[in-house]
Amino acid sequence: MDLLQSRVRPVFFKYLGAAFGSALIGSIYSMVDMAIVGQYQGPSGTAALAVVAPVWNIIFSLGLLTGIGGSVLLSAAKGRGDKQEENGYFTAAVLATAVVGALVWALLLFLDTPMLRLFGAEETLLPLAKTYLVPVKFAVPLFLFNQALSAFLRNDGNPGLATAAVLAGGVFNIFGDYFLVFTLDMGIFGAGLATALGAAVTFAVTIFHFFTRKNTLRLVRPEQLGEKCRYILTTGFSTFFIDVAMGILTMLFNRQIMRYLGTDALSVYGVIVNVSTMVQCCAYSVGQAAQPLLSVNFGAQKWARIREVLRYSLYAAAFFSVVWTALVFAFPNGFIRIFMSPTEEIYRIAPFILRSYGISFLLLPLNIYSTYYFQSLMKPGASFFISVARGMVVSGMLIYLLPLVAGPESVWLAMPVTEAVVAAAVILLMTRYTRELGKCDVM
């Protein structure tokens, strides 16, 4: 499909279907791990993987940093018809991913214990968390490249293969988890091994794109490599920070929960982390479906098509908001049973916790989608502001202040209040920048 000429609606929903499938299966990696480990080792296994969750946020966010940043700039160059710039940004993004991957690899290999302690692991959870990470450490570069290359495949007209790659790895991970954890009795180590092998499968399918006729991506000797890397990191920072911020918030929640509410509450929060990851992945899918269309049409100055993409994006974000909020309110203990073998105490406290936190799902998709929208319109400042306000400033203050002011249980309302405050800013900025496009409409 021609992103500049084809009807917007079918193109957007084709890309949304592919991006949603990719995001959904991608989130299953951590969900299946937690479900299988929770069934095998009970609430302690679930709590241990809640401690590991920030590690995943760091890994995936760095892949998005180079992948989304590079692909936004690639598509803008494509809209301008500048083929050399397209591949210059692709090459710069590949090199940046390799450097970042090596740094994170070294960090996890040599500093895993202090990192896990920082993320809330205490003496009973630390051994489980470290055991899970043993095989994962050695696949770190694959996780980063899978994220980055998926973004480029979507912008190179092959969203279906990006989805197929994640699907292949996800299916392998699901069956591998059960086989390694239960059949071979490897426990939490088996879950980590299945996840690492699933990443290898995804990578193998992804690189098949470069041998197809659809491929227009080439490694070239880019001019001004340092400048291109700087543009990539600046453009992709907001998407990167969304995932990093989720890791930061998980760490803050872990520490506050252990301080005020105990291990049972942390086990329930481990479930929330996975449900929230699913909701966030749905929001990613809307942003990732819209981004190629937004970026290439921005480069071509087709403002009316940008507004049309925005309209369909908001419909999709609203759909995910309503569905996930309804599910959490209707079946809180159903989610608990998926992820662990719960005790009576877990059953007692879980409904209040999930429903309180779940209110945030009403506005989460809008807030996350907005960062993709602002990036695609080359408004990195607005995207940065939303990401940091949502992911650290407002949320961080509320996680610490609410338990002091309104009691320990109020910590679960930190994210609903945060999403409401940020959504107000999103609506104002989105309205402003969309009106500015209308003023210079050339259609």
Secondary structure, DSSP 8 states (H G I E B T S, - for coil): --TTTS-HHHHHHHHHHHHHHHHHHHHHHHHHHHHHHHHHHTHHHHHHHHHHHHHHHHHHHHHHHHHHHHHHHHHHHHHHT-HHHHHHHHHHHHHHHHHHHHHHHHHHHHSHHHHHHHTT--TTTHHHHHHHHHHHHTTHHHHHHHHHHHHHHHHTT-HHHHHHHHHHHHHHHHHHHHIIIIIS--HHHHHHHHHHHHHHHHHHHHGGGGGSTT--------TTHHHHHHHHHHHHHHHHHHHHHHHHHHHHHHHHHHHHT-HHHHHHHHHHHHHHHHHHHHHHHHHHHHHHHHHHHHHTT-HHHHHHHHHHHHHHHHHHHHHHHHHHHH-HHHHHHHH----HHHHHHHHHHHHHHHGGGGTHHHHHHHHHHHHHTT-HHHHHHHHHIIIIIHHHHHHHHHHHHH-GGGGGGHHHHHHHHHHHHHHHHHHHHHHHHHHT---
